[in-house]
Amino acid sequence: MDQTELTRAGRHGAVDLPNLDALWMPFTANRDFKAAPRMLVSAQGMHYRSHDGREILDGVAGLWCVNAGHGREEIVEAIARQAREMDYAPPFQMGHPVQFEAADLLAKIAPGDLTKIFFTNSGSESVDTALKIALAYHRARGEGTRTMFIGRERGYHGVGFGGISVGGMVANRKVFRGGMLPNVDHLPHTYSAEHQAFSRGQPEWGAHLADDLERLVQLHDASNIAAVIVEPMAGSTGVLVPPKGYLDKLRAICSKYGILLIFDEVISGYGRLGTPFAAQRFKVTPDIMTTAKAVNNAAVPLGAVFVREGIYDAVVNGAPSGAVEFFHGYTYSGHPLAMAAAVAAQNIYARDGLLTRVAREGLDAYWEEAMHGLRDAPHVKDIRNLGLVAGIELHSRPEAAGKRAFETFLKCYELGVLVRYTGDTIALSPPLIIKRGQIDQIADTLRRALSSVQ
Ligand SMILES: Cc1ncc(COP(=O)(O)O)c(C=O)c1O
């Protein structure tokens, strides 16, 4: 059965499964999946439809990315129109209008003067690109000794060698140790169950953890450090909300020593926290910002790196005229289909006020109440929330970390809600078009699921 048939059939009910053997699935327990497949065959608005004909409420916006909900007609149309008009154009030494239009729209919602946009195809590529921009910037200014990066424990910055090096996800680092970048150090993560458990929104405790950057600067010397990279809110390692004042401190220390501050907003960007970007929510402006996912509602792979004007100017004006100033780019940078989807998605976000809806309509307060209402559900160890994100951490079973969360995820799917899990934390981040009743449905389903797992 080809994809069209799967999709068509999915609209009407159950479909037969294709042969599962050939595909090596990413970040998946392949054997478990193939023994009991969970196949999504179509999607509309807040819902997926499964291969067995069930409607599944999307509690995670696909993978933190379908912020405007599924199947938006304007995006579908824009992609189809673009494919007909021009399928592909080379991005090196050539341009096409839609990529300039897309960059212009993004520059308009950027924090501060991060108004220069570099297109990639994913969050991982955005991170690699940001790290390279940092190196190129310092070199262009005659500070080529600044080659070191500071990441953070429990950070996730995708799967490229740059990203796993600055990231602090242990499972990701364990196997690939041999390929790690040299010259990387890490800040401590910002989570403490003792001081922060069941905080609503930003924890009061923990701003002082940013002071560790001072220690690393004393250890390595500022003249060697290119950039600090953090997720303003760590998503993939279990929703770790920054303590009040923490990001301000990081900003101040970076500015003091001429170190670039990179915010990885692949998850926190495009309205997830009630402002276009976390930078605006926390009122802390980085020097470079990496994004992807919801930039075009995830309709075609796309990433976008936002860069301060001064950094662009230093790199571009620092090169001889006629020379390629930044030796970097992808065959699919600014791909016409991805750009068409970006323009359409950004227009929807602007027209429907989606990038601020979560705060404007008090959805975040409703969400917080619903999530923290699960405090007395079985197995719950901690609940963390911010904007339209929540992490519900469960007590781990002895000798079986992650198993209880996996079973909860399976149970929720069976009960008609798609959630995510990382370690023993259930992570939630629904599309920003969610209705209050659907928030209740997510909470009720989780309570039922938690009551049924051992
Ligand atoms: C903060 C952050 N950075 C980077 C990435 C990697 O993005 P991608 O999977 O598109 O490469 C992710 C993915 O979830 C992420 O959460």
The ligand as an SDF file (V2000), in Angstrom:
LIG
                    3D

 16 16  0  0  0  0  0  0  0  0999 V2000
   16.3910   22.4250   21.8110 C   0  0  0  0  0  0  0  0  0  0  0  0
   16.5550   21.5500   20.6200 C   0  0  0  0  0  0  0  0  0  0  0  0
   17.5840   21.7600   19.7860 N   0  0  0  0  0  0  0  0  0  0  0  0
   17.7640   21.0100   18.6950 C   0  0  0  0  0  0  0  0  0  0  0  0
   16.8890   19.9880   18.3830 C   0  0  0  0  0  0  0  0  0  0  0  0
   17.1230   19.1590   17.1740 C   0  0  0  0  0  0  0  0  0  0  0  0
   16.1990   19.4200   16.1950 O   0  0  0  0  0  0  0  0  0  0  0  0
   16.0540   18.4010   14.9490 P   0  0  0  0  0  0  0  0  0  0  0  0
   15.4900   17.1370   15.4910 O   0  0  0  0  0  0  0  0  0  0  0  0
   15.1190   19.1480   14.0250 O   0  0  0  0  0  0  0  0  0  0  0  0
   17.4100   18.2400   14.3610 O   0  0  0  0  0  0  0  0  0  0  0  0
   15.8020   19.7460   19.2100 C   0  0  0  0  0  0  0  0  0  0  0  0
   14.8390   18.6730   18.8930 C   0  0  0  0  0  0  0  0  0  0  0  0
   13.9150   18.3980   19.6180 O   0  0  0  0  0  0  0  0  0  0  0  0
   15.6360   20.5330   20.3680 C   0  0  0  0  0  0  0  0  0  0  0  0
   14.6270   20.3160   21.2170 O   0  0  0  0  0  0  0  0  0  0  0  0
  1  2  1  0
  2  3  1  0
  2 15  2  0
  3  4  2  0
  4  5  1  0
  5  6  1  0
  5 12  2  0
  6  7  1  0
  7  8  1  0
  8  9  2  0
  8 10  1  0
  8 11  1  0
 12 13  1  0
 12 15  1  0
 13 14  2  0
 15 16  1  0
M  END
$$$$
